[in-house]
């Protein structure tokens, strides 16, 4: 076994415990030793002395042929191979987020959490110790870990998007391991297998599954995307749909009917007096064609207003714009007001309690006396009757001989006067 001197171990420990400053470049680090005047320096120096004494004893044991020291083994081994010191197990740590302990050890005892520094203490530690920024809190082990120079260098390279190890070359030249100098034949001259020329059975089964899923509605195929139609601003040609987008066909001329028959019935042929009366009518109301009786079809003369009618139609097509009007198909029943149901109008009288019989015609007007005891009514039979409201007895009848239009009592109860209009 190789011997490990205490001075070498001391140098390694000093190099790990020494402070350094992190620069912009990845290799720009500045090591410096802590001053011996501070208390921290005194503590570290005393700790190094104890360590050197222990290591010197271990070195003596190595010379005697005994097993190497634990410090040497720790320096040779990687930190990743060290077993976890906190034996809480592989459990989510957020289970104990609100508890005072972090878990249980092998014996079943609670492992208490270490007291964390407050934000004020952490700020003061950053001010006092320039190396405090390189310390991290390990939640699993419940302790602070200080990053080494190599770890900080790896982090810096990862931030820059590089490989963590500086020895790795991502742009190494390609090494072609096969030599093509004397190659006269391909690497494999075996014939093509038959399966490359036969449709795959497994693919056919998958196609059948997809077809069944599409028919069952479990799988919906992608709908074709609509391609955007861009308008060619400076183009000369356009499609027929664009040319006739707002085209409205012209109304066709009216076809001749039976009134323009060349041999109509005699009752449809107007007389000379009727023709003279047409001249006195307005031009809009005047009939445009006067039927005449012609012996044969060959004897029909030319239409004298043919050119005029064609010219007026051309003017209408040129000057009169055509507009599409949408017709509203409205149900006439929907325009009627909806009357409420008779059930919704209750309570209302449904039984005849009292009838006032005596008038032979329709009653045109009624009026109630101010006291509410008497009621006057006027009818089309020319009579006025005075009724008692409570009993329906007719007290008085006046005959006027004409239809009574209106009757009205005096609103003053002291003067029971009745006004009548016929």
C-alpha positions, 0 to 999 in steps of 0.5 A: 500500500502506498504511504500517505504523508501527513504533510500531503494530507495537510496540504489537501485539507488546506486547499479545500478549506482556503477561500477563493474568489469566483471570476468571469472566466472559468479558470480565473480563480484567486486563492488566498489564505485567511489572516492569522490575526482573526479569530477564525484564523486562529480556530482553523490553525488550531484545527490543522494542528490537531489534524496534523497530529492525528495524521502523523500517528496514522502515518506511523501505523502505515510504516508499521504495515498496518491498514491505511488511515481513514483520511486517506481512504476518504481522499481517494474515494469519491463523494458519490460513493459515501453512504448517506449519513441521515438514515431517514430513508427514501421518503418525500421530505415534504411529509415532515415540512411542518414537523420539528423532526425530519424523520426516524432513524434505524432505532425508531427515534426521531431525528430532530432538525438542525436550527436554520439561520435566519435571514439576518444571520445569513446576510451577516454571514455573506458580509463577513465571509466571502466564501459563504455564497458557495455554500448550499443546504442539503435538505436530505442530510440536513446540513450545509455543503460547500462547493469545491473549485471543480464543482463551481467550474462545472456549474460555470460551464453548464451556465455557458452551455458547455460540457461540464468537463473541460477535457471533452471536445464536442467537435472532435474530428470524425474517425472513419473506422472502415477502410474503402481502399480495396473494397470490391464487393458490398459488406453484405451480399446476402439476397433480400428476404421475402418479408420485404416484398410481402405486406406486413400482417401486423400493419394490416391488423393495426389498420383494421383496429383503426378502421373499427375505432373510427367507425365506433367514434373512438378515433376521429381523423384529422379534418382537412385544413382550409387553405387561405385564399389570398386576393391577388391585388395586381392581377389582371384575370379573375375567376368567374365567381369573383366576376359574378359575385354581385351579378343580378340577372335582368328581368325577362321581358313580358311574353305576349298573352291572349290580349294580343291575339290577332283574331280575338272574340268580337266582345274583346274588340273595342268600339270607336267610342271606347278607342276615343275614350282611351285618348282622354285617359292618362298615359299610365292608365291607357292600355298599351295595345288595342286588339284588332281582328286580322283575317290570317297570320300572314296579314299581321303588320309589323309592330310600330312600337318595337324600336321604342319598347326595345330602347326603353328596355335598354334604358331600364337595364342601364339606368335602373339599379337592381337590388336583391330584397329578402322576402320575410316569410312571416306566419300571420298567426304570429302577428296576432296578440296572444291572449292570456288564458282564462285560468290566469284571469281568475277570480272573476264571476262565473255565475249569473246573479241578477238580470235586468230584463225590460229592454227590447234592443241593445243597451247603448249606455248605463250610469250609476247614481251617486248613492249607488242605489239606482242605475239608468240605462239607454237602449236602441229601442228608444227607452230609458229605464231606472233600475234598483241595483239590489233587486233589479226592479224597474222603477221608471220608463221614459220613451223617446222614440229614437236611439238613446246614445248616452245617459249620465247622472248628476254627480251631486247626491243632493240633486238626482238629475239624469242627462240623456243624449239621443 
